[in-house]
Every structure is written in structure tokens, then in C-alpha cells.
Amino acid sequence: MIGDFGMSSKKSLKLFASIFMVIIVSLVVARPASAFLSQNSGSWLWGTDTRAVAVAIGDVNGDGQNEIVTGGYFNDGAHWNTQLMVLNAATLALENYAFWRWGSDTEISSIAIGDVNGDLKNEIVTGGALFDGTRWNTQVMVLSASTTSTAMSVLNTAYWYWNSDTQISSVAIGDVNGDLKNEIVTGGSFFDGTRFNAQLMVLSASATSTAVTVLNYAFWYWNSDTQISSVAIGDVNGDLKNEIVTGGSFFDGTRSNSQLMMLSASTTSTAMTVLNYAYWYWTSDTYINSVALGNITRSTGLSVVTGGSYFDGTRNNAQLLVLSPSTTTPTFNVLNVAFWYWTGNTQINSVAVGNFSGASTLDIFTAGTFNDGRNHALLHDLDSSTMATRAQASWLTVSDTEANSVATGNFAGFGNRVVVVGSFWDNVHSNAQITIWG
């Protein structure tokens, strides 16, 4: 357990002066003729309502093949409970599952897969929140799955709040302090009594203890409410060290602005160092909902891909940017950009980068929604070099349908596939939904 951090014990990381405003050249993406082909799909309902909000791909049970892991929550008629499922990539058969509730309500917001305790096996890490009857607390869980039981084992747990409501929006795994061990990085927010602050934590897990140790942390607000929606880990500036990239938003008193931050952590201090940052708005409210990294330019360092939305005065538009950090100033350079809307409000909820089409350039996948009176799930595959759309798919299941998270990976015997999870409204309940695209 991680206890309550008193406000007086934290070192502020407020960032104000001389922030770079990104200038972007827009490119409108039209609806293409090509489309994804659905390889498999499924839905499920536990209790009265069920939602899948996160998906990851990896070998989590040691069988040498990648599984699909989904995370979300369901309502049992009185409370929200977490829901974690391991699915067979070929058949979508349920191989492992777990659910739990701490306090009155508990939710999973994000999942990641990796070896976080040094046992040379992949664990599943979930980030989310629980309501203790007074406030929301963050919750981190480390679990293992096996081929001999459908149950999952809880290896490590942590929860905390700072001052008031505290929550995790995103979790990632990687070596961020150069100790040759994977750390758990969580991004989210906490309420200080006046405003929401972005909160970033670096944690370590152990195979000999259920506790989780806090190694590094940072928090900040710009002007007013500030939050982290997504975190990613990788060597972005080509220094042979992993950086932490966060995407989110802050309120400037008039509108919400996108906020992109790149930070480094170390083993000698609990503080984190801000390396690069950027913020922008187009017309009005602008948000980053998801961040991914990829070697898009084939040069030293990974590029940053952000997906979200902006309001043009009439409707929300999906917004996709590819950026790289400047090596001479603490800013980011915009490499490419695309934005679009279909009919009405359109937004990106999740982005991923991978090699799906077999082309010489990587694919960027965006999953989200558009509204024509009802929400439709929307999936795009874009050429990472030109931002031209390679394939697309949209679907409506009964009524309002959402694509909440996208991941790409290789499944034995099937090759590279794109997996999307979300939910649809059947006019009575919210149902979780998964689709595998090829």
C-alpha cells in the first residue's frame, strides 16, 4: 500500500514561463475507398452494464503466443466492478479473467503488459481508481495469468490519494531510470481543493513483496485544471535512454489546450526533469486523449503521435499530430498533422503505431467515434509518412457504439492484426465489444 501523500511533502513542478506554441499546417483527410476486413468479433455483458476501455497484446501466460488482454468495468446492479479478461487471439475464447471491487466502485482505465518484477515473465498491470465512500483513489494492480487455471493471481497492489479525488488515466511499462529494470509509470490527476493537477508516478514492483515502491513523481498545473490522459515510454531524443511522454490538457481560463510533456527520471532523485513541452489549441477546446511512439522518420529517436480532438465552433474534429523533440530548445517540432470529421462530432480516443500494411512506412491507427445522431465506432489506418488514409472502418451495433482503445500485434498463424475494444448500447444495457481487423 502507498499511503496518503500530504500536500506539504510534495515538491511542486508547476510550469509556466515561455511555453512554445505549436504552429501547424492542416491537412484534411477525406473518406477513403479502402476498408479493413473484420476477422473476428465478440461482445459480452456482465450485470447491467459492461464497458471495455483498454486493450493490450502480449504473451501473458507463458505459452509462447500473444494473447489479447482487455480491461474495463461492469455494474452488478449496485456497484461498478473492475473487469480484466485474457482472450485467445485466434478464437476470442476466454482464457483468464479477474474482477474485483474495493470500496463502493472500482474501475480499470488502462492496462499494460511487461516483466515488472524481474521474474522473466510478463505480468499484466492495470491502472484505475476506486471510490472509498468519500473520494476517488488511484489503484494499481500487478497480476499474472497461466495456462492451467482461468483465475489470475494478484502479485502487487497499490492505491493512494493526494488531498482529494485522485485517479489514473494511463499506465505504461519500461526502464525509465537506467537501472535495467522495468518500472511502472502512471499518469492521471488529483484535485488539490481548487483545481485538478497532472500527476505522474514511477513505481517498482517486486517478486518478493506485494508492495509497490514509489521511485519518482511529479505534478503540475498550468493556470487551472490540468490532467494527464495518456503516457508512453521510449527513447524519443536519441540519447539511448527512455523518456516518459505524457499527453493531456489544461484550461487557460477560456478554453482547454492540448498539453504534451517529455520528462526523464533517475535513480538519484525522486524528482523528474522536464525535457520538452508543447501546447496548442485550434479555434477552441483541444485535447490529447492518447499518445504513442514509433520510429516514423527512420532516424535516431522515436516520433511522438498524439490523437484527440478540437472544437471548430460547430463540431468536434479528430486531430492527429506527429511530433519530435527539438534538440536545441525545450520544444517540439511538428512533423505531420491530419484532422477530419464525419458528419458531426468526431474524436480520437486511442492511437497505436505498428507495421500492419507491409508498406515501407509504419501505420498509425486511430480509434474513436463520429456522430450522425448516434455515435459510431471509427477506425483509421494512416501512412505515418504522408498521413494518407490506407484503410478505414466504421460500425454501429444496435445503437451508440464507441471504439475506446486500439492495439496492434502479431498472432501466430494469422500475422499482424489490429484489435479494437469499446462498447455499444443495445437500448437497455451497455455491452463490451471487441473486433479483430485484418
N, C-alpha and C positions, 0 to 999 in steps of 0.2 A: 504494500500500500504506500502511496505517496500522500503525505499529509497536506493539510491546508497551508498554502504559502501565504504568509502575511504580506500585506502590501508594502510594509516598511522594509522587508527583506529583499525586495527585487530592485535591480538596477535598471533604470528606465533606458529605453532605446528609442526615444522619440526622435523622429527625423523630420526636419522642416526645411532648412535653407537650401537654396539653389538646386531645386529638383528639375531634371531635364524634361521638357515637354516633347513628346514624340510627334513628329510631323509625318503624316502618312499619305501616300498616294493610293487612291482607292481603285479597286478592280471588282466589277460586278460579275458574279458567276451566274450564268443562265442555266435553266434546267437542261441537262444533257439527255441524249437518247439512250445511252448505255445504262445497264442496271445490274445490281447484284442478283445472284440466284440463291434462294433460300435452300440450305442443305438440311436443316432440321430446326424444329421449334417446339416449344412447350410452354405450359402455364400451370400455375398452382395457386391454391387458396387455402390458407390456414386460418381458422377462426372466421372473423367477419371481414377483415381486410388484410391484404398482404402486398408488400412492395419490395421489389428488388432494386437497389440503388447503386450497387457496386459489383464489379466483376474483375477477376484476375485469372491468369492462366499459368500453370506450373505443375511440376510433379510433387504432389504433397503427401503421397502415401508410399513412396519408395519403390514403385513398380516399373520405373524407367520410362513412363509415358506421362504426358501432360494431362492434367485434369482441369476442369472449369470450376472455379470457386465463386459463388455468389453470396452477397451479404445484403441484408435489409432488415425488415421487421414485419410483425404481424400483430393484429389486435385479437385478443382472446375473448372480447366482449366487455372487458373491464379495463384492461391494461395493454400497453404496447410491449411486445417482447422481441428480442433480437431473433434473427433467423440466419443461420450460416449453413450452406449446403455445398457439398463436393459432388460434381456430376461427371459421369463418363462422357468424354468428348465425342465419342462416336455415336452413342445411343441416347445420351442425356439421362441415363439411368442414375438414380440416386445412390451414391456410394457411401457417403458420410454426411452426418448432419448434427447440428447442435442448436439449442435455443436456451435462452435464459432471461431472467428479469431481476434486476436489482432495484429496490425501491418501488415506486409505483409505475414507472415507464422506463424502458431501455431501448436504445436504437443503435444499429450499426450504420455509419455513414461512409466508411471506406475500408478496403481490405488490401493487403499486400502479402507477397509470398517471398520467403528467403530464409536462409540459415541465420537466425539471430542469437543463438545460444552456443554456437561453436561445436555442435554435435555432428556436423557434416550432413545434416538432413534439413530439408525445407520445412519451415513452420508457416502457419497462417497467422497473420497479425491483423486484428480488427481495431478500428478506431471509431468511437462514437460517443454516446452520452447516456447518463441515467438521471432520472429525477428522484431526489431523495425526500420529496414532500415539501421542500422549501425552495430548492434551486436545482438547476442542471449541473451535473458534474461530468467531466470527461471520463471516458472509460477506455482502457487499452487491454486487450486480451491476446495472449500468445497460445495457440492451440496446435496439436498435432493430430494427423489422421493416419489410418493404417488400412491394410487390405484384409484384415482379419475381423474387423468389427465396424459397424456403421457408426458407433459412437466416436466422439472426438475427445481428446484429453486436454484439459486446461493446464498449461505449463507455467504461465506467468500472468499476473494481473496487476493493474494499477488504476487508480482513479484519484481525481483531485478537483478542487475548485479554487479559484482566486477571487476573493471578495464576494462574488455573486455568480450568476449564471456563467458557466464555462463549458465549452464544447469543442470537440474535434471534428473538423470537416474532412480532413485528408490525412493519410498515413503513407509513408514510404520507407524503404529499407535500403541501406547502403553504408559503406565505410566513409564517414564524413569527417573524421578527425585524424586519419592516417595511422590508426593503430592496427590495421589489417584485420579488423573485425567489423562485422555489420552492426550498425546501430539502427534503432527505430526512430524515425523523425515524424512528429505530429504537427499539424498546422490547424489553427482554429481561432477562437476568440474567447474573451472573458469580459464581463461587464463590471466596471470599476465604481458603479454608483451614479455615473454621469454619462458615460459613453462606452461602447464596445471597443476593446483594444485587440489588435492582432496578437496571437500567442504562438510561439514556435518553440518546440521542445525536442531535445535529443536525448534518447534513453537507451540503456543497455539492458539486455536480459541474460540470464544465466541458466545453465543446466542443473545447478545445484541448489537454487533457491527460487521460490515463486515470486520474489520481489522484483521490481523493476527499478533501476537506478537512474536518477536524473544526472546527465553529464553536462549538458549545455541548455541554456534557454535565452530567449529574447522576447520582448513585447514592445509594442509601439502603437501610437495613433497619430494620424495626420489630421489636424483640425477637429475632427469629430469621429463618428463611428468608423472603425477600421476593422477589417476582418480578412483572414486567410481562407480561401476556398479550396486551394489545391497546392500540393508540394510535390517536387520531383528532385531526384538526386543524380548527379553525373558530373563529369569533367567538362565544364562549359567554356572555360577560358584557356584550355590547353596547357595548364600548369602541372598535369599529371596528378592532380588531386581532385577529389569530388567536391563540388559545391552543392549547396541547397538552394533551390529556386522556389519561390512562393508566388502564387498569383491570387489576387483578391480585389478588394475595392476599399475606397474611403469616401466619406461625404465631406465636401468642401464648404457646406453651408447652403449650397444651391442645388447641387447635383452629385450623384455618385460618380466617381472616377475609377477607372481600372488602375491597379497598382501591381507592379512587378518588382520583385526584390531578389537579389542574389547574395547569399551570405556564406561565410566559412566558419567552421568550428575547429576547436583544438583540444588537446589533452591537457593543456596547461592552464586553462581558464574556463570558467563556466559561461563567460560572455561569448557572444558571437559577433563577428565583424561583418559589416555591410560592405560589399564589394561594388555592386552595380544596382541601379534602380531606375525606374521609369514610371510615368503615369500619364494618362491621357483620357480625354472624353471626346466623343463625336456627338455634336448637337446637344445631347442631354445625357441622362443616366447611362453609364457604360460600365460593364462588369467583365471580369475574368472569372469564369467558372471552372476552368480546367487548364492544366499545364502539362506538357510532355516534352521530352528531349529526344533529339535524333541527330545523326551525322548527315545533315541535309546538304551541306556545302562541300563535303568530302575534304575538309581541311582540318587543321588542328582545332580541337574543341567542338562540343556539340552545340547545335542550334536550339533555341527555345521556341516552342509552339504554344500559343495561348488561344483558347477558344472561349467565347462568351457572347455578349450581345450589346447593342446600343439602341437608344430610342431616338428616332429621327423626327419626332414631333407628332407622328401619326401611328407608328407601329415599332415594335422591337425588330431589329435586324440581327441575324447571325453575324459574328465578327471573328475572323481568324487572322492571326499575325504570326509571322516567323521573324525572330529577332536573334541578334548575337551581341554579347557584351563588348563594349569598347575597351581597348587595352590602354588608352591614354586618358580617358575620363571615366568617372563612375556612372556612365550612362549606357544605354543600349542602342544599337543600330537596327533599324527596321530593314529586313531583307525582302520581305514579301507580305502581301496582305490580300485578303478577299472578304467580301461581305455580300449577303444576299437575304432576301425574304421570299417566302412563298405565300401568296395570298394575304396573310395577316401576320400577327406576331410570330417571329421566328427566332430561335435561340439555340446555341450550342451548349449542351450540358457536359460533354466529355470529349476529349481528344486523345488519340493514340498515334504512334508512328511505327511503321514497320515495312517489310518487303513483301507485299501481297501480290502485286500485279506482274511481277517478274521483269519490270522495266529497269532501266539503268539508274533511275532515281527512286527514292523512297516514296511511300504512300503516307499521306496524312488522312486519318479517319476522324470524322466528326459525327457525334450522335446527339440528337436533340429533338426539337419539336417545331411544328408550324401549326397555325390555327386558321381554319376556314369556317369557324363557327364551332368546331370541335378540334381538340388537339390531335395531331397526327404525329407518329414517330417518324423521324427523318434521319437517314444515314448517308454520308458523303464519303467518297474516296477521291482525294485530290493529289495531283502531281506536286510533290514538295518543291520542285524547282520552278514551275510556271504557275502553280495554283489552278491549272486547268482541271476540270472535274473528269475523273476517269470512269466513275460509276456512281450510281445513287439508288436509293430505295426509300420509299415511304409506305407506311401501312397504318391502317385503322382497324382495330379489333373491337367490334361491337360499338364502343363509344370512345371517349377520350383515351388516347394512347400516348405513352411517353417512352422515349429512349433515354435512359438515365446514365448509362455507362457503357463504354466500348473498350475492347481489348483485342489484340491480335496475337496469334501464336501458331505453332506447327503441331499438328496432331498426327500421330503415327498412321501411315496408310492413307492419309487424306491431304497432307500438305498444309500450306498456310490457310488459315481461316480467320474470319472476323466474327467476334461474338458480341452481341448487344443484349443487355438486360434492361428491363423497365417495368412498366405496369400498364394495365388498361382497366377501364371502368365498364362493368357489364350491366350497368343500370341499377345494380343493387350493391355490389362489392367492388373493391379494388383488388385485382388479381396480379400476381407477379408473372413476368413473361420473359422468356429467353429465345433468341433466334441466332442460329449459326448461318453465316453468309459465305458464299464462295463465288 
